[in-house]
């Protein structure tokens, strides 16, 4: 089943993308949640016209994302957490903690756009921030004990 995404769906695609999904996933989840519409000929034409009209706006968003990525070039986030003697932390570092640390540095990034591995030890780790569908930026996270 082909559908047109009305918003970014992690692991599936970005807004206005035409993707193929299983019929049950499309009819029972994506369409009722308002995340997608069926990719009929009329909907395809409508989306194509919307994309055409919004292309200059999309270019501005991409340039803003590139500018933000440029500002984050040498950024190292320091996240303090409780840790045991062996260097293992209690719990894990989450995307919400990374988003809060970024907010303190002046970057307003949604936690859903941050992808990181399961961080359960002290040290330096990498996280990927999805600033735009064509702009992904990797930052360093330094996890230290409180």
N, C-alpha and C positions, 0 to 999 in steps of 0.2 A: 504494500500500500504506500503510495507516495503522498507526502504531506508537506505543507509549507510552514516552517516554524515562525511563530509570531514573537518569540523572544529567544534569548540564548538558553540552550539546554546543555548542561555539562555532559560530555561524553557522546553527544548526538550531533550538535551543530549550532550555528549562530542564527540570529534573526534573519528572516527572508530566505534562508537556505531551503532548497527542496531536497528532502531526504526520504529514503525508503525505510519503513519500519514494519513490524509485524502488525497485522490488522487489529488484533486485540489491544496492543499497546497504544496504537493510534486512537481507536474508537473509545476505549475505556479509560484512558488516562490523559493523553496529550490534548485531545480535542475538548473534553469536558472541563479540563483545568484552564482552558483558554491559551494554551501554549502553542497550539497549531490549528491549521485549517486544512481541509482536504484539497489536494492539488488538482482541482478541475481546470479546464481550459480557461474559463473566465477568471478564476482566482489567480492563475499563472499570469494572465495579462495584467490584472490589477496590481499584483506584486511587482511585475516588471516596470510598470509605469511609476509606482511608488519609489522603486529603487532608482529609477532614472531621475526623478525629481529630487530625491534626497542624496544624490551622489556628491554634490558639493558640500553638503553637511557632513557626510561620511568622511570626506577628505579632511575636513577640519578636525573631526574626532580622531582620525588616524594621526594627524600632525600633533594634536594635543597629547596623544598616547606616546608618540615618539619623544616629545619634549619631556614628559614625565619620566620616561625611561632614561633619558639623558641625565636628568637630575639625580636619578638613583644609581648612577654608574658605580661609584665607589662606596655605596651605602652598606654598612655593616650594622645590623640590628643586634642589640644586646638584650637578651631576655633572661631575667633573674628568676630562678625557681628553686624550690627545696630539693636537695639531693642527698643521697646516702654516701657512705664512705667510699664505695667502689666507683662512684661517678654516675650511678644510675639515678635518674630523677624520679620523684614520686608523681605518677601520672604520666602525661605526655605534653609536649608543646603543641598547641592547636593553632589553626588558622586564625581563630579569634584573637589569640594573644599576639600573633604576628600583625594582624590588622590594627590592634590597639597600639602596638609599638610604632607602626608606620604613621598612625594618626599623631602620635607625639612628635614625630619628625616632620609633620606638616603634609603628609600624603594621605588623602582620603580614599582608601581602597577597600572595596567590599570584600568581606572574608571569603565569599564564594568564588572569588577570582584568584585566590591563593591556593596553590597546590604544593604540598610538602609531604615528604616521607614521614613515617612514624618515628618521631624524634623522642627517644627515651633515655638519652645519655647526654652528658655535658660535652661541650666542644663546639666545633663549627659545622654547620649543616647548610644545605642549599634549599631554596624555595623558588618556585616559578610563579610569577605574577602575570596573569592574563589581562593586559591593559586594553587590548583590541584584538579582533580576530586575526589580525596580521602582525601584532606586536606582543611578543612575550619577553619578559625580562627576568633574569635570574639574580636573586639577591643572596647574600650570606647572612646567616643567623648564627650568632654566637650565644650559646646557652651556658650561663655561669651559675654557680651556686649562690644562694642568698647568704 
